[in-house]
Amino acid sequence: MLDLAFDTPTPKVIAGAKHDWELVIGMEVHAQVASKAKLFSGASTQFGAEPNSNVAFVDAGMPGMLPVINEGCVALAVKTGLGLKAQINLMSAFDRKNYFYPDLPQGYQISQLYHPIVGEGEVIVDMAPGIARRVRIERIHLEQDAGKSIHDMDPAMSFVDLNRTGVALMEIVSRPDIRGPEEAAAYVTKLRQILRYLGTCDGNMQNGNLRADVNVSVCHPGDYERYQETQDFGHLGTRCEIKNMNSLRFIQQAIDYEARRQIAILEDGGSVVQETRLYDPDKNETRSMRSKEEAHDYRYFPCPDLLPLEIEQAWVDDIAASLPELPDAKKARFVRDFGLSEYDASVLTAEVEAAAYFEIVADGRDGKQAANWVINDLFGRLKKDGDRHITESPVSPAQLGGILDLIAAGDISGKIAKDLFEIVYTEGGDPARIVADRGMKQVTDTGAIEAAVDKVIAENPAQVEKAQANPKLAGWFVGQVMKATGGKANPKAVNDLVAAKLGL
């Protein structure tokens, strides 16, 4: 593993405040389980289906319909817990969380309050190369999602789509260990990365498959340390929860606004009211949604339709044995085995697909060269081409590896390789065949290169004198020879011959 220094968080300084304040953030991330069926029914979880087409009788709250636990969802929750180095609880239980809303047809949500399936874990958040922070996970529980109310289709009516109703969610609850907006975004980014590596959630924030409730409070310097010593949340100030955040940028903006709002209230002698708020990105402000409910407001009680969930340690061990290599371990291996910088390794492991692509390209080749081509040339070209994802790359790992093989064999120069890459990107084809068919092979015949060098020197006697007086000007001759040979001459041979002919 990489040697990491765990940094002590420096709370964000709020400009314009009369006094010093520290920011404290906890997050509840709702991650949709990557299951084709819902948590308690066999209805599809396909995104984008016609409204109310993916709804079973149990999802719709029909009388007498009983939930049946989806074992696959349980396995993915356990897998997530193991990936976060968390305690797996062999006994857990489901509870009913009672509240009324039109998109909750049962009138309650089946969740886990008292006995969650996953206990305490951690996420190591990368803040800078070699610098990380540890965010503690309090728990992960399974619960069913609600539906979706739609208010903008008719001026007088609202509509309800129950397709999401009953979809399995993992609610990943952090401790209040996050100290600033940037760290909050970094935490969600790292958590999303781990989930995608595990294959337990696709992390698609745009579709709502990963969204966060952000709890924000402010306190005086020293209060957070007192909380750490006593675990008394009273030291942290009254928190407000910002619901359903599905954008990293909006998470940062909402936290910054909410902190300033609370500080302004406190410095005017008021009190912050514990409540649930929504963030309006158009106005860049949070607004009150409802007072913050406590557990007793939901009248939790054990779900009478579901027995306690008991799992065997051997089953957990089998899941643990199947865990893939996770981001931190992969990054450390890329640094160790391929000689990459930590920054390059971080870029290449940011997404599991990019890491897999790179490994194919680097297999049996120079790792640093492969990394440069993937990061600079391929990623740069994909960004230029409408910010395409690595899975949409027109250049396969085998094709890019073929280009690197041609460079290593001396068949093409770096410049020719750039041209060849563009041809493969836009037209496809086998790189070696393209080089042969289009006459792109590098000229390595020293006789032909020497003749070109002699010709350029003979035609430019004044430039010869300048280069002999100032060797840095020899590059002009190299450029002229490369131009005369259509860029096909071996650059090293050209440099060597120019230097020899000019007596440098």
ChimeraX attribute file (.defattr): number of C-alpha atoms within 10 A of each C-alpha:
attribute: neighborCount
match mode: 1-to-1
recipient: residues
	/A:1	11
	/A:2	14
	/A:3	8
	/A:4	14
	/A:5	12
	/A:6	15
	/A:7	13
	/A:8	11
	/A:9	15
	/A:10	11
	/A:11	17
	/A:12	17
	/A:13	12
	/A:14	16
	/A:15	9
	/A:16	10
	/A:17	12
	/A:18	10
	/A:19	11
	/A:20	13
	/A:21	21
	/A:22	22
	/A:23	28
	/A:24	25
	/A:25	25
	/A:26	23
	/A:27	24
	/A:28	23
	/A:29	24
	/A:30	26
	/A:31	26
	/A:32	26
	/A:33	29
	/A:34	23
	/A:35	20
	/A:36	15
	/A:37	20
	/A:38	30
	/A:39	29
	/A:40	22
	/A:41	20
	/A:42	18
	/A:43	22
	/A:44	18
	/A:45	23
	/A:46	14
	/A:47	12
	/A:48	8
	/A:49	11
	/A:50	10
	/A:51	14
	/A:52	15
	/A:53	13
	/A:54	21
	/A:55	21
	/A:56	21
	/A:57	14
	/A:58	21
	/A:59	29
	/A:60	19
	/A:61	16
	/A:62	12
	/A:63	9
	/A:64	8
	/A:65	14
	/A:66	15
	/A:67	16
	/A:68	14
	/A:69	16
	/A:70	16
	/A:71	11
	/A:72	16
	/A:73	25
	/A:74	20
	/A:75	16
	/A:76	21
	/A:77	26
	/A:78	26
	/A:79	24
	/A:80	26
	/A:81	26
	/A:82	20
	/A:83	21
	/A:84	21
	/A:85	15
	/A:86	22
	/A:87	17
	/A:88	24
	/A:89	20
	/A:90	16
	/A:91	14
	/A:92	20
	/A:93	20
	/A:94	27
	/A:95	24
	/A:96	21
	/A:97	23
	/A:98	18
	/A:99	14
	/A:100	13
	/A:101	13
	/A:102	16
	/A:103	21
	/A:104	23
	/A:105	18
	/A:106	20
	/A:107	14
	/A:108	20
	/A:109	24
	/A:110	24
	/A:111	25
	/A:112	24
	/A:113	21
	/A:114	14
	/A:115	19
	/A:116	23
	/A:117	27
	/A:118	28
	/A:119	19
	/A:120	19
	/A:121	21
	/A:122	19
	/A:123	21
	/A:124	19
	/A:125	21
	/A:126	20
	/A:127	16
	/A:128	13
	/A:129	12
	/A:130	14
	/A:131	15
	/A:132	18
	/A:133	22
	/A:134	17
	/A:135	20
	/A:136	20
	/A:137	25
	/A:138	18
	/A:139	25
	/A:140	29
	/A:141	26
	/A:142	28
	/A:143	26
	/A:144	23
	/A:145	24
	/A:146	23
	/A:147	22
	/A:148	17
	/A:149	15
	/A:150	13
	/A:151	12
	/A:152	10
	/A:153	9
	/A:154	9
	/A:155	7
	/A:156	7
	/A:157	9
	/A:158	12
	/A:159	15
	/A:160	15
	/A:161	19
	/A:162	25
	/A:163	29
	/A:164	24
	/A:165	29
	/A:166	29
	/A:167	27
	/A:168	29
	/A:169	27
	/A:170	29
	/A:171	26
	/A:172	22
	/A:173	22
	/A:174	23
	/A:175	17
	/A:176	21
	/A:177	20
	/A:178	26
	/A:179	21
	/A:180	23
	/A:181	24
	/A:182	18
	/A:183	22
	/A:184	23
	/A:185	19
	/A:186	19
	/A:187	24
	/A:188	22
	/A:189	16
	/A:190	19
	/A:191	21
	/A:192	21
	/A:193	21
	/A:194	25
	/A:195	22
	/A:196	20
	/A:197	22
	/A:198	22
	/A:199	19
	/A:200	22
	/A:201	24
	/A:202	18
	/A:203	25
	/A:204	15
	/A:205	16
	/A:206	10
	/A:207	11
	/A:208	17
	/A:209	18
	/A:210	25
	/A:211	24
	/A:212	24
	/A:213	23
	/A:214	23
	/A:215	22
	/A:216	27
	/A:217	24
	/A:218	26
	/A:219	19
	/A:220	14
	/A:221	14
	/A:222	12
	/A:223	18
	/A:224	25
	/A:225	12
	/A:226	15
	/A:227	14
	/A:228	12
	/A:229	9
	/A:230	11
	/A:231	12
	/A:232	11
	/A:233	15
	/A:234	13
	/A:235	18
	/A:236	24
	/A:237	20
	/A:238	18
	/A:239	23
	/A:240	24
	/A:241	25
	/A:242	25
	/A:243	18
	/A:244	19
	/A:245	21
	/A:246	19
	/A:247	17
	/A:248	20
	/A:249	13
	/A:250	17
	/A:251	23
	/A:252	16
	/A:253	19
	/A:254	24
	/A:255	27
	/A:256	20
	/A:257	14
	/A:258	24
	/A:259	24
	/A:260	19
	/A:261	14
	/A:262	23
	/A:263	26
	/A:264	16
	/A:265	13
	/A:266	13
	/A:267	12
	/A:268	9
	/A:269	9
	/A:270	11
	/A:271	13
	/A:272	18
	/A:273	14
	/A:274	16
	/A:275	18
	/A:276	21
	/A:277	23
	/A:278	18
	/A:279	23
	/A:280	13
	/A:281	13
	/A:282	6
	/A:283	7
	/A:284	14
	/A:285	17
	/A:286	20
	/A:287	14
	/A:288	15
	/A:289	14
	/A:290	11
	/A:291	13
	/A:292	16
	/A:293	11
	/A:294	8
	/A:295	10
	/A:296	10
	/A:297	11
	/A:298	15
	/A:299	13
	/A:300	21
	/A:301	15
	/A:302	19
	/A:303	17
	/A:304	10
	/A:305	14
	/A:306	15
	/A:307	12
	/A:308	15
	/A:309	16
	/A:310	12
	/A:311	16
	/A:312	10
	/A:313	12
	/A:314	9
	/A:315	13
	/A:316	17
	/A:317	11
	/A:318	10
	/A:319	15
	/A:320	16
	/A:321	9
	/A:322	10
	/A:323	15
	/A:324	13
	/A:325	15
	/A:326	18
	/A:327	23
	/A:328	19
	/A:329	13
	/A:330	20
	/A:331	26
	/A:332	20
	/A:333	17
	/A:334	25
	/A:335	20
	/A:336	15
	/A:337	10
	/A:338	20
	/A:339	15
	/A:340	20
	/A:341	16
	/A:342	18
	/A:343	14
	/A:344	18
	/A:345	23
	/A:346	21
	/A:347	14
	/A:348	24
	/A:349	24
	/A:350	19
	/A:351	17
	/A:352	19
	/A:353	15
	/A:354	18
	/A:355	20
	/A:356	13
	/A:357	18
	/A:358	22
	/A:359	18
	/A:360	16
	/A:361	25
	/A:362	20
	/A:363	12
	/A:364	10
	/A:365	16
	/A:366	15
	/A:367	20
	/A:368	17
	/A:369	15
	/A:370	21
	/A:371	25
	/A:372	14
	/A:373	21
	/A:374	22
	/A:375	17
	/A:376	11
	/A:377	15
	/A:378	21
	/A:379	19
	/A:380	14
	/A:381	18
	/A:382	18
	/A:383	13
	/A:384	10
	/A:385	11
	/A:386	8
	/A:387	11
	/A:388	15
	/A:389	13
	/A:390	19
	/A:391	11
	/A:392	9
	/A:393	15
	/A:394	16
	/A:395	22
	/A:396	18
	/A:397	18
	/A:398	14
	/A:399	20
	/A:400	26
	/A:401	22
	/A:402	16
	/A:403	26
	/A:404	23
	/A:405	18
	/A:406	19
	/A:407	17
	/A:408	13
	/A:409	9
	/A:410	15
	/A:411	21
	/A:412	27
	/A:413	22
	/A:414	18
	/A:415	13
	/A:416	20
	/A:417	20
	/A:418	14
	/A:419	12
	/A:420	19
	/A:421	22
	/A:422	15
	/A:423	15
	/A:424	19
	/A:425	19
	/A:426	10
	/A:427	10
	/A:428	15
	/A:429	13
	/A:430	13
	/A:431	23
	/A:432	18
	/A:433	10
	/A:434	16
	/A:435	19
	/A:436	11
	/A:437	10
	/A:438	8
	/A:439	10
	/A:440	20
	/A:441	21
	/A:442	22
	/A:443	21
	/A:444	18
	/A:445	11
	/A:446	14
	/A:447	10
	/A:448	12
	/A:449	24
	/A:450	17
	/A:451	12
	/A:452	19
	/A:453	22
	/A:454	14
	/A:455	13
	/A:456	19
	/A:457	19
	/A:458	12
	/A:459	10
	/A:460	11
	/A:461	11
	/A:462	10
	/A:463	17
	/A:464	21
	/A:465	13
	/A:466	13
	/A:467	20
	/A:468	15
	/A:469	11
	/A:470	11
	/A:471	15
	/A:472	11
	/A:473	15
	/A:474	19
	/A:475	15
	/A:476	13
	/A:477	22
	/A:478	23
	/A:479	15
	/A:480	16
	/A:481	27
	/A:482	18
	/A:483	12
	/A:484	16
	/A:485	16
	/A:486	13
	/A:487	21
	/A:488	23
	/A:489	26
	/A:490	22
	/A:491	21
	/A:492	12
	/A:493	17
	/A:494	23
	/A:495	17
	/A:496	12
	/A:497	18
	/A:498	24
	/A:499	18
	/A:500	10
	/A:501	13
	/A:502	15
	/A:503	10
	/A:504	14
